[in-house]
Amino acid sequence: MPDVVTAELLLQEQLDDLTRFRQVVEAQRAVMRMADAGLLDTFSREAEEIAATVASREVRLLAIRRAIQQANAGREPATVRSLAAQVDRARALAASEASALASSMTTDAATAARELEATSRQLGQVLGGYSRQTAPGQPLLINRRA
């Protein structure tokens, strides 16, 4: 059955790409810790390319699996079912890891925004203290506890 062999090959390619996708997500996580925007963008594009490849292959794979099932009274060979189950698990794991990374990025961005806002307020208070002179040349008291 050539369709079975094709389905097995496509499923194995899906598994390989999903494994690569998870590796790219891990690389993105490491790059976030290094704060390298260029590398993060590179890995982001790679993840998008892998996702597009997996999606386009999935369409072909569904058609082939349907043909196999129709030719065999709704049944697939055990190898195809096993690989399909592995692909489903790998897809769920990859999606979970990507969601966790996105959540982490959101949290990190919110934390950075709060820190930046606090620093900006503090800077505003310090610089505002210098501009509170009533007349040029008058002594200036700056409240550093504020």
N, C-alpha and C positions, 0 to 999 in steps of 0.2 A: 504494500500500500504506500504509494508515494506521498499521499496526503498526510499520513501518519508521520513519516520521516520529516516532512516539511513542518508540520505542527511541532514536533519535538525540537527541531532546530530553532524555530521561532521562539518557542517557550524558553529554550536555553539562552537565546540572545536576550530575551526579556529579563531573565534572572541576572545575567551578566551586567546589563545596563542598570538594573535596579541596585545591584551591589555597588556599581560605580557611582550611582547617584548618592547613595548613603556615604560613600567615601568623600564625595564632593561636599556634602553637607557638613561632615566632620572637618574638612579642610576650611570651610567657611567659618565654623565655630572657632578654629585655631586662629584664623586670620582676624576675626573680630577681637580676640584677645590681644593681637599685635597691633590692632587699629590701623591696618593698611588698606585704605580704600581701593587702591588699584587692584590688588589681589582679590579683594572681596568682589569687585565688579567682574573680574575674570572668572572666578568660580561661580558667580551668579549666572553668567552667560552659559557656562558649561552645563550647569544644572538645567537651565531652560532648554538647551539643545538635547540633552538626554531625555527630558520629559517629552519633547516633541517627537523624538525617535521612537520612544516607547509607545506613545499614542498612535503614531502612524502605523507601527507594526501591529498594534492591537486590532486594527480594522481588518487587516489581512488574516490575522490569526483567528478572529471570530468567524470569518467566512470559511476558512479551512476546517475549523473544528465543527462547524455546522454541517459541512459536507461529509465529514467523517461520521458524525452522528446519524445523518440521514442514510448513509450507506450501510450502517450497522445497527439499524433499528433503535436509534437513540443512545447507543452505547459508544464509549470511547475506550481505546486500549488503556490498560493500567498505567503505562508509561506516560501517556499524555495527561491522564487525570492527576498523576503524581506531580508532574512538572507544573501543571496548571495550579495545583494547590500550593506548591512552593512559590510560584510567581505571585499568587494572591497574598501569601504571608509576607513576602519580600516587599510587595507594593504597600501593604498596610504598615509595615515597619518603616519604610522610607517616608511615607506620608506623615507618620507620627514624629519621626525625627525632624523632618522639615518644619512641621508645625511647632515643635518644641524650640527649634532655632528661631523661628519667626517670633514666637512669644518672648524668647530671651532678648532678641534684638529690640522689640517694642519696650520691654522693661528697661533695658540699658539706655535706650533713647530717652525715655521719660525721666530716668535718674539723671542723665546728663543735662536735660533741659532744666530740671529743678536746681541742680548745682549751679548751672550758668545763671539762672534767675537770681539765686541767692548771692552769688558773686557780684552780679550787676547791681543789686540793691545795696550791697556793702560798699561797692565802689562809689555809687551815687551818694551814699551818706558821707563818705570820706571827702569826696570832691565837693559836695554841697557845704560841708563844714568850712572849707577854705573860702567859699564865696559869701559867707555870712557877715563879712565886715560891714559895718555901717558907713564908714568913711575910709578913703584910702589912707594907709599908713597907720591906722589904729591897731592896737594890739588885738590879737585874735585868740580866743579860747576855743579849743576843739575838744568836744566831749568824745573821748575814745572808747567809752563804755557803751555808747549807743549802738 
